[in-house]
Amino acid sequence: MYIPADGFVLNKKIEFHPAILIPVYNHEAAIGVTLKETLQYDCPVLLVDDGSDDLCRDVLIDLSNKYSDRVTLLRLDHNSGKGAAVRAGLKTLLAEGYSHAVQIDADGQHDLSDLPDFLATSNKHPESLVTGYPKYDGSIPKLRFYSRYLTHVWVWINTLSFKICDTMCGFRVYPLVAVVKMLDHESCGDRMSFDTEVLVRWFWHDGDIINLPTAVGYPIDGISHFDVWQDNLQITLMHTRLFFGMLRRFPHLIWRKLNAR
């Protein structure tokens, strides 16, 4: 068990009891297919409706009623962003007694045939955060493929490490006790920056990260909720904030890097 300088526990061994967390915002065309594929595996599912419009809201209600023995629906009153939806889902699952949350996206871009590998790895290493790094098919837009590396470079700078292969893949397994404790003390953004920031801050707190390759395609319904101006501004501010946070942690990160050899 590791207890960092600020005093909260990051690692706590408990019985492995995972659930799947799917944040949803206006993906009414894709979520039914994604959920059906997810239910092939023996895990309960929490759908977090991030203030979707009426059409998607009704689809989610119908799905939660249809699969009521396996699926729970948590509805947020207003659209607050992916990060806020994931954070709400993590806290809900922890309160319900689950040990780990498997985050997947609603739009069908993740290859759920990899889910057993993610679960098995998490079960073997329950204190680690297991995260996917994408193996893309030809459906990814080239600009998006190359622009991801700008974030990768900033992450490598802000961690002084190549340990994190990708921070933008939303297919990952969180150890709930540790991550929720961290989120109670760390701000990781409410929107698209969340996926990146939570991994960097987890690394800063000496949390272990395991990278698993996973196939990624592009969405069934072709809908992206990435706001070019707002989300890029938030991501820029996040990298700036993390850079100055890295400078404050520089001695510890260097010490950790040297002692890992």
LOZA-144147 format. One record per residue: x, y, z of N, C-alpha, C, CB in turn; residue number from 1. Coordinates in steps of 0.1 Angstrom, whole numbers. Glycine has a CB too. Layout:
BEGIN
   n.xx   n.yy   n.zz  ca.xx  ca.yy  ca.zz   c.xx   c.yy   c.zz  cb.xx  cb.yy  cb.zz  pos
      X      Y      Z      X      Y      Z      X      Y      Z      X      Y      Z  NUM
...
! end
This chain:
BEGIN
   n.xx   n.yy   n.zz  ca.xx  ca.yy  ca.zz   c.xx   c.yy   c.zz  cb.xx  cb.yy  cb.zz  pos
      8    -12      0      0      0      0      9     12      0    -10      0     12    1
      6     22     -9     14     34    -10      6     46     -4     18     37    -24    2
     12     53      5      5     65     10     14     77      7      3     64     26    3
      9     86     -3     17     97     -7     18    108      4     12    103    -20    4
     26    118      1     29    129     11     16    136     15     38    138      5    5
      6    137      7     -6    144     11    -15    136     19    -13    149     -1    6
    -12    123     21    -18    116     32    -30    107     28    -23    124     42    7
    -34    107     15    -45     98     12    -40     85      5    -56    105      3    8
    -47     75      7    -43     61      3    -46     60    -12    -49     50     11    9
    -37     56    -20    -39     53    -34    -42     38    -37    -28     58    -43   10
    -37     30    -29    -39     15    -32    -45      8    -20    -25      9    -35   11
    -55      1    -23    -62     -7    -13    -67    -20    -19    -74      1     -6   12
    -63    -31    -14    -67    -44    -19    -81    -48    -14    -57    -55    -16   13
    -90    -50    -24   -103    -55    -21   -107    -65    -31   -113    -43    -20   14
   -117    -72    -29   -122    -83    -38   -125    -77    -51   -134    -90    -32   15
   -121    -83    -62   -123    -78    -76   -138    -80    -79   -114    -86    -86   16
   -144    -68    -81   -159    -68    -84   -161    -57    -94   -167    -67    -71   17
   -159    -59   -107   -160    -48   -117   -174    -45   -122   -150    -51   -128   18
   -175    -33   -127   -187    -29   -135   -183    -21   -147   -198    -22   -126   19
   -191    -20   -157   -188    -12   -169   -195      1   -168   -192    -20   -182   20
   -188     11   -171   -193     25   -171   -193     31   -185   -184     34   -161   21
   -204     35   -190   -205     41   -203   -211     55   -202   -214     32   -212   22
   -204     66   -204   -209     79   -204   -216     81   -218   -198     90   -202   23
   -228     87   -218   -235     89   -230   -240    103   -232   -247     79   -231   24
   -238    109   -243   -244    122   -247   -249    122   -261   -234    133   -244   25
   -262    120   -263   -268    121   -277   -262    111   -287   -267    135   -282   26
   -260     99   -282   -256     88   -291   -267     78   -291   -242     81   -286   27
   -279     82   -294   -290     73   -295   -289     63   -306   -303     82   -296   28
   -282     66   -317   -281     56   -327   -271     45   -324   -278     63   -340   29
   -261     48   -316   -250     38   -314   -251     31   -301   -237     46   -314   30
   -257     37   -291   -257     31   -277   -263     17   -277   -263     40   -267   31
   -274     15   -284   -280      2   -284   -271     -9   -288   -293      2   -292   32
   -263     -7   -299   -254    -17   -304   -242    -19   -294   -248    -12   -318   33
   -237     -7   -289   -226     -8   -280   -230    -16   -267   -221      6   -276   34
   -242    -13   -262   -247    -20   -250   -249    -35   -253   -260    -14   -245   35
   -255    -38   -264   -257    -52   -267   -244    -60   -268   -264    -54   -281   36
   -233    -54   -274   -220    -60   -274   -215    -62   -260   -211    -52   -283   37
   -217    -51   -252   -211    -51   -238   -218    -62   -230   -214    -38   -231   38
   -231    -65   -232   -238    -74   -224   -234    -89   -227   -253    -72   -225   39
   -226    -91   -237   -221   -104   -240   -212   -109   -228   -214   -105   -253   40
   -207    -99   -221   -197   -102   -210   -204   -101   -197   -185    -93   -211   41
   -199   -109   -187   -206   -110   -174   -202    -99   -165   -202   -124   -168   42
   -207    -87   -168   -205    -75   -160   -217    -66   -160   -193    -67   -165   43
   -221    -61   -148   -232    -51   -148   -227    -38   -155   -236    -48   -133   44
   -237    -31   -159   -234    -19   -167   -241     -7   -161   -238    -20   -182   45
   -233      4   -159   -239     17   -155   -239     27   -167   -232     23   -143   46
   -250     31   -172   -251     41   -183   -252     55   -176   -263     39   -192   47
   -244     64   -179   -245     78   -173   -249     87   -184   -231     82   -167   48
   -262     92   -184   -267    101   -193   -263    115   -190   -283     99   -194   49
   -254    121   -198   -249    134   -195   -258    145   -200   -235    135   -201   50
   -271    145   -196   -280    155   -200   -284    155   -214   -275    168   -196   51
   -286    143   -220   -289    141   -234   -302    147   -237   -289    126   -238   52
   -304    150   -250   -317    154   -255   -328    144   -253   -316    159   -270   53
   -340    147   -255   -351    138   -252   -351    125   -260   -364    145   -256   54
   -347    125   -272   -346    113   -280   -336    103   -274   -342    116   -295   55
   -324    107   -271   -314     98   -265   -319     94   -251   -301    105   -265   56
   -324    104   -243   -329    101   -230   -339     90   -230   -335    113   -223   57
   -348     90   -239   -359     80   -240   -353     66   -244   -370     84   -250   58
   -343     67   -253   -336     54   -257   -329     48   -245   -326     57   -269   59
   -323     56   -237   -316     51   -226   -325     45   -215   -307     62   -219   60
   -336     52   -213   -346     47   -204   -352     33   -209   -358     57   -202   61
   -355     32   -222   -360     20   -227   -349      9   -226   -363     21   -242   62
   -336     12   -228   -326      2   -227   -324     -3   -212   -313      7   -232   63
   -325      7   -203   -323      3   -189   -335     -5   -184   -321     16   -180   64
   -347     -3   -189   -358    -11   -186   -358    -25   -192   -371     -4   -190   65
   -353    -25   -204   -352    -38   -211   -342    -47   -205   -348    -36   -226   66
   -331    -42   -200   -320    -50   -194   -319    -46   -179   -307    -47   -201   67
   -330    -45   -173   -330    -40   -159   -322    -49   -149   -344    -38   -154   68
   -320    -62   -153   -313    -71   -144   -298    -69   -145   -316    -85   -147   69
   -293    -62   -155   -279    -60   -158   -275    -45   -159   -275    -67   -170   70
   -285    -36   -162   -281    -22   -165   -288    -13   -156   -286    -20   -180   71
   -280     -3   -151   -286      8   -143   -283     21   -151   -279      9   -129   72
   -293     31   -150   -292     44   -156   -290     55   -146   -304     46   -165   73
   -280     63   -147   -278     75   -139   -279     86   -148   -264     74   -132   74
   -289     95   -146   -291    107   -154   -287    120   -147   -306    108   -158   75
   -278    127   -154   -274    140   -150   -284    151   -156   -259    144   -154   76
   -288    160   -148   -298    170   -152   -293    179   -163   -302    179   -140   77
   -280    182   -164   -275    191   -174   -263    184   -181   -272    205   -169   78
   -260    188   -193   -248    183   -200   -236    191   -194   -249    186   -215   79
   -228    183   -187   -216    189   -180   -203    185   -186   -217    185   -166   80
   -203    175   -195   -191    171   -202   -187    156   -198   -179    180   -198   81
   -179    150   -207   -175    136   -205   -168    134   -191   -166    132   -216   82
   -159    143   -187   -152    141   -175   -162    141   -163   -142    152   -173   83
   -171    151   -163   -181    151   -152   -190    138   -152   -190    163   -154   84
   -193    133   -163   -201    121   -164   -193    109   -159   -206    118   -178   85
   -181    108   -163   -172     97   -158   -170     98   -143   -159     96   -165   86
   -168    110   -138   -165    112   -124   -178    108   -116   -162    127   -121   87
   -190    112   -120   -202    108   -114   -204     93   -114   -214    115   -120   88
   -201     87   -125   -202     72   -126   -193     65   -117   -200     68   -140   89
   -180     70   -116   -171     63   -107   -175     64    -93   -157     70   -108   90
   -180     75    -88   -184     77    -74   -197     68    -72   -187     92    -71   91
   -206     67    -81   -218     59    -80   -214     44    -78   -227     61    -92   92
   -205     40    -87   -201     26    -86   -194     22    -74   -192     22    -98   93
   -186     31    -69   -179     29    -56   -189     28    -45   -169     40    -53   94
   -199     37    -45   -209     37    -34   -217     24    -35   -218     49    -36   95
   -218     18    -47   -226      6    -48   -218     -7    -45   -232      5    -62   96
   -205     -5    -42   -197    -16    -37   -188    -23    -47   -206    -26    -32   97
   -187    -16    -59   -178    -22    -69   -164    -18    -67   -183    -17    -84   98
   -155    -27    -71   -141    -24    -69   -134    -17    -80   -133    -37    -66   99
   -139    -20    -93   -133    -14   -105   -143    -10   -115   -123    -25   -111  100
   -140      0   -122   -149      5   -133   -142      4   -146   -154     19   -130  101
   -148     -3   -156   -143     -3   -169   -150      8   -178   -146    -17   -176  102
   -143     18   -181   -148     29   -189   -147     25   -204   -141     42   -186  103
   -159     26   -211   -158     25   -226   -167     36   -231   -163     11   -230  104
   -165     40   -244   -172     50   -250   -185     45   -256   -164     57   -261  105
   -195     53   -257   -208     49   -262   -209     48   -277   -218     59   -257  106
   -200     54   -284   -202     55   -299   -197     42   -307   -195     66   -304  107
   -193     32   -300   -189     20   -307   -175     19   -313   -198     18   -318  108
   -166     28   -309   -153     28   -315   -144     18   -308   -147     42   -313  109
   -147     13   -297   -138      3   -290   -142    -11   -294   -139      5   -275  110
   -131    -19   -295   -133    -34   -298   -135    -41   -285   -120    -39   -306  111
   -148    -44   -282   -151    -50   -269   -147    -65   -268   -166    -49   -267  112
   -142    -71   -279   -136    -84   -278   -123    -84   -269   -133    -90   -292  113
   -118    -72   -267   -106    -70   -258   -110    -69   -244    -98    -58   -262  114
   -123    -68   -241   -127    -66   -227   -122    -77   -218   -142    -65   -227  115
   -123    -90   -221   -118   -100   -212   -103    -98   -209   -120   -114   -218  116
    -95    -94   -218    -81    -91   -215    -79    -80   -205    -73    -88   -228  117
    -87    -69   -207    -87    -58   -197    -91    -62   -183    -96    -46   -202  118
   -101    -70   -183   -106    -75   -170    -96    -85   -163   -119    -82   -171  119
    -90    -94   -171    -81   -103   -166    -68    -96   -161    -77   -114   -176  120
    -64    -86   -168    -52    -78   -164    -55    -71   -151    -47    -69   -175  121
    -66    -65   -150    -70    -57   -138    -72    -66   -126    -83    -49   -141  122
    -77    -78   -129    -79    -88   -118    -65    -92   -112    -87   -100   -122  123
    -55    -94   -121    -42    -98   -118    -34    -87   -111    -34   -103   -130  124
    -37    -74   -115    -30    -63   -110    -41    -52   -105    -21    -56   -120  125
    -48    -56    -94    -59    -47    -90    -56    -33    -86    -67    -54    -79  126
    -44    -31    -82    -40    -17    -78    -36     -8    -89    -29    -18    -68  127
    -35    -14   -101    -30     -6   -113    -42     -1   -121    -22    -15   -122  128
    -39     10   -128    -49     16   -137    -45     10   -151    -49     31   -137  129
    -55      2   -157    -52     -4   -170    -58      4   -181    -58    -19   -170  130
    -50      8   -190    -55     17   -201    -52     12   -215    -50     32   -199  131
    -60     15   -224    -58     10   -238    -49     20   -245    -71      8   -245  132
    -41     15   -255    -35     24   -265    -39     18   -278    -20     25   -263  133
    -44     27   -287    -51     23   -299    -43     17   -310    -58     35   -304  134
    -49      7   -316    -44      2   -329    -55      6   -339    -41    -14   -329  135
    -52     16   -347    -63     22   -356    -64     14   -369    -59     36   -359  136
    -77     14   -374    -79      9   -387    -79     22   -397    -93      2   -388  137
    -83     20   -409    -83     31   -419    -94     41   -417    -84     25   -432  138
   -102     40   -407   -113     49   -405   -109     62   -398   -125     43   -398  139
    -98     62   -392    -94     74   -384    -90     86   -394    -83     71   -374  140
    -95     98   -392    -90    109   -400    -76    111   -398    -99    122   -397  141
    -68    114   -408    -54    115   -407    -50    127   -398    -47    117   -421  142
    -57    138   -399    -54    150   -391    -55    146   -376    -63    162   -394  143
    -66    139   -373    -68    135   -359    -57    125   -354    -82    128   -357  144
    -53    116   -363    -42    106   -360    -29    113   -356    -40     97   -371  145
    -25    123   -365    -12    130   -362    -13    140   -351     -8    136   -375  146
    -25    146   -350    -26    157   -339    -26    151   -325    -39    165   -341  147
    -29    138   -324    -29    131   -311    -15    132   -305    -34    117   -312  148
     -5    132   -314      9    131   -309     13    144   -302     18    128   -320  149
      7    155   -305     10    167   -297      7    165   -283      2    179   -303  150
     -5    159   -280     -8    156   -266      1    146   -260    -23    151   -265  151
      5    135   -268     14    125   -263     27    132   -259     17    115   -274  152
     33    141   -267     45    148   -264     44    156   -251     49    157   -275  153
     33    163   -249     31    170   -237     30    161   -224     18    179   -238  154
     23    150   -226     22    140   -215     36    135   -211     13    129   -219  155
     44    132   -221     58    127   -218     66    137   -211     65    122   -231  156
     64    150   -215     71    161   -208     66    162   -194     69    174   -216  157
     53    162   -192     47    165   -179     48    153   -169     32    168   -181  158
     52    141   -174     55    130   -165     70    126   -165     47    118   -170  159
     78    133   -174     92    129   -175     93    114   -178    100    134   -163  160
     84    109   -185     84     94   -187     76     90   -200     77     87   -175  161
     80     79   -205     72     73   -217     63     62   -212     82     68   -227  162
     61     61   -199     53     51   -193     38     50   -199     52     52   -178  163
     33     62   -201     19     63   -206     19     63   -221     11     75   -201  164
     14     53   -228     15     52   -243      4     61   -249     13     37   -247  165
     -7     62   -243    -18     70   -249    -27     75   -238    -26     62   -260  166
    -31     87   -238    -40     92   -227    -54     96   -233    -34    104   -221  167
    -56     94   -246    -69     98   -251    -78     87   -254    -66    106   -264  168
    -74     75   -252    -83     63   -254    -92     62   -242    -74     50   -256  169
   -105     61   -244   -114     60   -233   -118     46   -229   -127     67   -237  170
   -109     36   -233   -111     22   -229   -101     20   -218   -110     13   -241  171
   -106     18   -205    -96     17   -194   -103     11   -182    -90     30   -190  172
    -96      6   -172   -101      1   -160    -96      8   -148    -98    -15   -159  173
   -104     15   -140   -100     22   -129   -102     14   -116   -108     35   -128  174
    -92     14   -107    -94      9    -94   -101     20    -86    -80      5    -87  175
   -114     17    -82   -123     27    -77   -119     34    -65   -136     22    -76  176
   -115     27    -54   -111     33    -42   -101     44    -44   -107     23    -31  177
    -90     40    -51    -79     49    -52    -82     61    -61    -67     41    -58  178
    -89     58    -72    -91     69    -82   -101     79    -76    -97     63    -95  179
   -112     74    -70   -121     84    -64   -115     92    -53   -133     76    -58  180
   -106     86    -45    -99     94    -35    -90    104    -41    -90     84    -26  181
    -84    101    -52    -76    111    -59    -84    122    -65    -68    104    -70  182
    -96    118    -71   -104    129    -77   -111    138    -66   -115    122    -85  183
   -112    133    -54   -116    142    -43   -106    153    -40   -119    134    -31  184
    -94    151    -44    -83    160    -41    -77    167    -53    -72    153    -34  185
    -80    162    -65    -74    167    -77    -85    171    -87    -65    157    -83  186
    -84    182    -93    -93    186   -104    -88    181   -117    -95    202   -104  187
    -96    173   -124    -92    168   -137   -101    172   -148    -92    152   -136  188
   -108    183   -147   -116    188   -158   -129    181   -160   -108    188   -170  189
   -139    187   -165   -152    182   -167   -154    177   -181   -162    191   -163  190
   -146    181   -191   -149    178   -205   -138    168   -210   -149    191   -213  191
   -134    171   -223   -126    161   -230   -112    160   -224   -125    165   -244  192
   -107    170   -216    -94    169   -211    -93    159   -199    -90    183   -206  193
   -104    154   -194   -104    145   -183    -96    133   -185   -118    141   -179  194
    -98    126   -197    -91    113   -199    -76    115   -198    -95    108   -213  195
    -70    126   -203    -56    128   -202    -52    132   -188    -52    139   -212  196
    -59    141   -182    -54    147   -169    -54    136   -158    -62    159   -166  197
    -65    128   -158    -66    118   -147    -54    108   -148    -79    110   -148  198
    -49    105   -160    -38     96   -161    -25    102   -156    -36     91   -175  199
    -23    115   -160    -11    122   -156    -10    124   -141    -10    136   -162  200
    -22    127   -135    -22    129   -120    -21    116   -113    -35    137   -116  201
    -26    106   -119    -24     92   -113     -9     89   -113    -32     82   -121  202
     -3     91   -124     12     89   -125     19     97   -114     17     92   -139  203
     16    110   -113     22    118   -103     21    113    -89     16    132   -104  204
     10    106    -86      8    100    -73     14     86    -71     -7    100    -69  205
     23     83    -81     30     70    -81     20     58    -83     36     68    -67  206
      9     61    -89      0     50    -93      6     42   -105    -14     55    -96  207
      4     29   -105     10     21   -116      0     21   -127     12      6   -111  208
      6     21   -139     -2     21   -152      2     10   -161      0     35   -159  209
     -8      2   -166     -5     -9   -175    -12     -5   -188    -11    -22   -169  210
     -4     -5   -199    -10     -2   -212    -13    -15   -220      1      6   -220  211
    -25    -16   -225    -28    -27   -234    -32    -22   -248    -40    -35   -227  212
    -27    -29   -258    -31    -25   -272    -46    -29   -274    -22    -32   -282  213
    -53    -21   -281    -67    -24   -285    -71    -17   -298    -76    -19   -273  214
    -78    -24   -306    -83    -19   -319    -93     -8   -317    -89    -30   -328  215
    -92      3   -324   -101     14   -323   -105     18   -338    -95     26   -316  216
   -119     19   -339   -124     24   -352   -131     37   -349   -134     14   -358  217
   -138     42   -359   -145     55   -357   -160     53   -358   -140     65   -367  218
   -167     62   -351   -180     59   -346   -191     54   -356   -185     71   -340  219
   -200     46   -351   -211     41   -358   -219     52   -364   -220     32   -350  220
   -223     62   -356   -232     73   -360   -224     85   -365   -241     77   -349  221
   -211     85   -365   -204     96   -370   -204    109   -362   -208     98   -384  222
   -209    108   -350   -211    120   -342   -199    122   -333   -224    120   -334  223
   -194    134   -333   -183    138   -324   -188    150   -316   -170    141   -331  224
   -186    149   -303   -190    160   -294   -178    169   -290   -197    155   -282  225
   -167    167   -298   -155    175   -296   -158    189   -301   -142    169   -302  226
   -157    199   -292   -159    213   -296   -145    219   -299   -166    222   -284  227
   -143    222   -312   -129    226   -316   -124    238   -308   -130    230   -331  228
   -132    248   -305   -127    260   -298   -127    257   -283   -136    272   -301  229
   -138    253   -277   -138    251   -262   -129    240   -258   -153    249   -258  230
   -130    229   -264   -122    217   -259   -107    219   -262   -127    205   -266  231
   -104    225   -273    -89    228   -276    -84    238   -266    -87    233   -290  232
    -92    248   -262    -88    258   -252    -86    251   -239    -98    269   -251  233
    -95    242   -235    -94    235   -222    -82    226   -222   -107    228   -219  234
    -79    219   -233    -68    210   -234    -55    218   -233    -68    202   -247  235
    -54    230   -240    -42    238   -239    -40    243   -224    -44    251   -248  236
    -51    248   -218    -50    252   -204    -45    240   -195    -63    258   -199  237
    -51    228   -198    -47    216   -190    -32    214   -191    -55    204   -195  238
    -27    214   -204    -13    211   -205     -4    221   -199     -9    210   -220  239
     -9    234   -199     -1    245   -192     -1    242   -177     -7    258   -196  240
    -13    239   -172    -14    237   -157     -6    225   -153    -29    234   -154  241
     -6    214   -161      2    202   -158     17    205   -159     -2    191   -167  242
     21    213   -169     35    216   -170     40    223   -157     38    226   -182  243
     33    233   -152     38    239   -140     37    230   -128     29    252   -137  244
     27    221   -128     26    211   -118     38    201   -118     13    203   -119  245
     42    198   -131     54    189   -132     67    196   -127     56    186   -147  246
     68    209   -129     80    216   -124     80    215   -109     80    231   -128  247
     69    216   -102     68    215    -87     72    201    -83     54    219    -82  248
     69    191    -91     72    177    -87     85    172    -94     60    169    -92  249
     92    181   -100    104    177   -108    113    168   -100    111    189   -113  250
    117    172    -88    127    164    -80    122    150    -78    130    171    -67  251
    109    149    -74    104    135    -71    103    127    -84     90    136    -65  252
     99    133    -95     98    126   -108    112    121   -113     92    134   -119  253
    122    129   -111    136    125   -114    140    114   -105    145    138   -114  254
    138    116    -92    142    105    -83    135     92    -86    138    109    -68  255
    122     93    -89    115     81    -93    120     74   -106    100     84    -95  256
    124     83   -116    129     78   -128    143     71   -126    131     89   -138  257
    151     77   -118    164     71   -115    163     58   -108    173     81   -108  258
    154     57    -98    153     45    -90    145     34    -97    146     49    -77  259
    139     37   -109    132     27   -116    142     19   -125    121     33   -125  260
    154     24   -126    164     17   -135    170      5   -128    175     27   -139  261
! end
